[in-house]
Amino acid sequence: HLARAGERVLVITESRKRYLVRLEHGAQFHTHLGIIAHDDLIGQPLGREVLSHLGHRCVVVRPSIHDLLMRVKRRSQIIYPKEIGMILLKLDLADGRRVVEAGTGSGALTTAMAWAVRPTGHVYSFDIREDMLAAAKRNLVANNLSSYVTLQQADASQPLPVRDADAMFLDVREPQDCLASACAALAPGGFFGALVPTTNQVSELLQAMRAHPLTD
């Protein structure tokens, strides 16, 4: 893979510091170890060692989704990669899946979902706060994933404009109030998940789920 202008690369210095850098023609990457010209990286293979103008070694590689998630700019508490990995597996997300998320927040999980369902799948993410949607959009644009996501301001306790989704995930204060709209959005056999912070809320959610066509 050749590094391209407009994409992000991971620069790892000889002191093991890691920097996400968006490549731009004519730009420079500055650290205390020296300067690297972006034009010396664009069009060159990733995974190679480069020298700063002071002679310090750096390695330039493609960032993993873990690297991208750990550098999401946040306006709220984010879900971290260890939990995100479990969520993606439990929701059976892969290329082509259509997934609905309620509670966009800063967009860390949204980013991971978009990464998982690309290039032919899509994420529909809803939040009641316009500022959170704006923050999530900035993170998605920064990671070149915005084309796989539709962001919309909405209350997930009310009907959502999506049907026949493959999966649904709730990260809202009272997910038990959103179960009717979740079931309406899901295709038969779709996967459902929710994040709640206390055991009391787990009990309340499980109790509420019994009144809806959810099983297993």
Secondary structure, 3 states (H helix, E strand, C coil): CECCCCCEEEEEECCCCEEEEECCCCCEEEECCEEEEHHHCCCCECCEEEECCCCCEEEEECCCHHHHHHCCCCCCCCCCHHHHHHHHHHCCCCCCCEEEEECCCCCHHHHHHHHHHCCCCEEEEEECCHHHHHHHHHHHHHCCCHHHEEEEECCCCCCCCCCCEEEEEECCCCHHHHHHHHHHHEEEEEEEEECCCCHHHHHHHHHHHCCCCCCC
